[in-house]
Each structure stands twice: as C-alpha cells, then as structure tokens.
C-alpha cells in the first residue's frame, strides 16, 4: 500500500477530549471527514504526557498502530472532538 502524502495539509485543527475538554493535539488534518486516525508525523503540538491518554481525566482516546507502514493513532469513536 502507498504511504500517506509527505506534503502536509494547510489546515490545522485542535483536538480536545470529549469528556473534559482538555487539549490533546494540534494536528494537520486534510479533508472534511470525521477524525478517524492521526498520523504521528502530522501532529504539530502534543499536549499529552502519556501517548493516547487524556492528561485531564485519564481516559484512553486512541490506540497506537501502524497504518500503511507509518506510526499512527486510531481514534476511538466519540472520545475526541475537533475544531
């Protein structure tokens, strides 16, 4: 399978915990769809101390995985919001 595009998207979104509204990431997201996965190389600012765990309430909001050979976080549905 092909790797994700190396050219980063122009638009940055802020990703928050859906439960406590703590900031999690600033992410370069492409497209208009829902947030399903976050490629680690596209994360601009990471506000978490432990990977995939909210610093405010401690819930696990994603799983670490490899997608097309690139490290990524698979988001658990309903655990995060973005704007």
C-alpha positions as a Markdown table, in Angstrom:
| # | Residue | x | y | z |
|---|---|---|---|---|
| 1 | Unk | 0.0 | 0.0 | 0.0 |
| 2 | Unk | 1.1 | 3.6 | -0.6 |
| 3 | Unk | 2.4 | 5.8 | 2.2 |
| 4 | Unk | 0.5 | 8.9 | 3.2 |
| 5 | Unk | 1.3 | 12.1 | 1.3 |
| 6 | Unk | 4.5 | 13.8 | 2.5 |
| 7 | Unk | 3.2 | 17.3 | 1.8 |
| 8 | Unk | 1.3 | 18.4 | 4.9 |
| 9 | Unk | -2.2 | 19.8 | 4.6 |
| 10 | Unk | -2.6 | 23.6 | 5.1 |
| 11 | Unk | -5.4 | 23.4 | 7.7 |
| 12 | Unk | -4.6 | 22.7 | 11.4 |
| 13 | Unk | -7.2 | 21.6 | 13.8 |
| 14 | Unk | -7.2 | 21.5 | 17.6 |
| 15 | Unk | -8.2 | 18.1 | 19.1 |
| 16 | Unk | -9.9 | 18.0 | 22.5 |
| 17 | Unk | -11.1 | 15.3 | 24.9 |
| 18 | Unk | -14.8 | 14.9 | 24.5 |
| 19 | Unk | -15.3 | 14.3 | 28.3 |
| 20 | Unk | -13.3 | 17.0 | 30.0 |
| 21 | Unk | -12.4 | 19.3 | 27.0 |
| 22 | Unk | -8.6 | 19.1 | 27.7 |
| 23 | Unk | -6.5 | 19.9 | 24.7 |
| 24 | Unk | -4.8 | 16.8 | 23.3 |
| 25 | Unk | -3.2 | 17.7 | 19.9 |
| 26 | Unk | -2.8 | 20.4 | 17.2 |
| 27 | Unk | -3.0 | 18.3 | 14.0 |
| 28 | Unk | -2.6 | 19.0 | 10.3 |
| 29 | Unk | -5.8 | 17.4 | 9.0 |
| 30 | Unk | -6.7 | 17.1 | 5.4 |
| 31 | Unk | -10.3 | 16.8 | 4.1 |
| 32 | Unk | -13.7 | 17.4 | 5.6 |
| 33 | Unk | -14.5 | 14.0 | 7.1 |
| 34 | Unk | -14.5 | 12.7 | 10.6 |
| 35 | Unk | -11.3 | 12.2 | 12.6 |
| 36 | Unk | -10.6 | 8.5 | 12.4 |
| 37 | Unk | -6.8 | 8.4 | 12.6 |
| 38 | Unk | -3.9 | 10.7 | 13.4 |
| 39 | Unk | -0.6 | 10.2 | 11.7 |
| 40 | Unk | 2.2 | 10.9 | 14.3 |
| 41 | Unk | 4.2 | 12.9 | 11.7 |
| 42 | Unk | 1.3 | 15.3 | 11.2 |
| 43 | Unk | 1.0 | 16.2 | 14.9 |
| 44 | Unk | 2.2 | 19.8 | 15.3 |
| 45 | Unk | 1.8 | 20.1 | 19.1 |
| 46 | Unk | 1.3 | 17.2 | 21.6 |
| 47 | Unk | -0.2 | 18.1 | 25.0 |
| 48 | Unk | -0.4 | 14.6 | 26.3 |
| 49 | Unk | 2.1 | 13.2 | 28.8 |
| 50 | Unk | 1.3 | 9.5 | 28.1 |
| 51 | Unk | 0.6 | 8.5 | 24.5 |
| 52 | Unk | -3.2 | 8.1 | 23.7 |
| 53 | Unk | -4.2 | 9.1 | 27.3 |
| 54 | Unk | -6.0 | 12.3 | 28.2 |
| 55 | Unk | -4.0 | 14.5 | 30.6 |
| 56 | Unk | -7.2 | 15.8 | 32.3 |
| 57 | Unk | -9.4 | 12.8 | 33.0 |
| 58 | Unk | -7.0 | 9.9 | 32.1 |
| 59 | Unk | -9.3 | 8.1 | 29.6 |
| 60 | Unk | -7.7 | 6.3 | 26.7 |
| 61 | Unk | -8.9 | 8.0 | 23.5 |
| 62 | Unk | -6.8 | 6.1 | 20.9 |
| 63 | Unk | -4.7 | 3.1 | 20.1 |
| 64 | Unk | -1.1 | 3.2 | 18.7 |
| 65 | Unk | -0.8 | 1.3 | 15.4 |
| 66 | Unk | 0.9 | 1.2 | 12.0 |
| 67 | Unk | -1.2 | 2.4 | 9.1 |
| 68 | Unk | 0.5 | 1.7 | 5.7 |
| 69 | Unk | 3.8 | 1.3 | 7.5 |
| 70 | Unk | 3.6 | 4.7 | 9.2 |
| 71 | Unk | 3.0 | 5.2 | 13.0 |
| 72 | Unk | -0.5 | 6.5 | 13.8 |
| 73 | Unk | -3.1 | 6.7 | 16.5 |
| 74 | Unk | -6.5 | 5.1 | 15.7 |
| 75 | Unk | -9.1 | 7.3 | 17.4 |
| 76 | Unk | -11.8 | 5.6 | 19.5 |
| 77 | Unk | -15.2 | 6.9 | 18.3 |
| 78 | Unk | -16.8 | 9.6 | 20.4 |
| 79 | Unk | -13.7 | 10.1 | 22.7 |
| 80 | Unk | -12.4 | 13.3 | 20.9 |
| 81 | Unk | -13.7 | 16.5 | 19.3 |
| 82 | Unk | -12.0 | 18.8 | 16.9 |
| 83 | Unk | -12.4 | 22.3 | 15.6 |
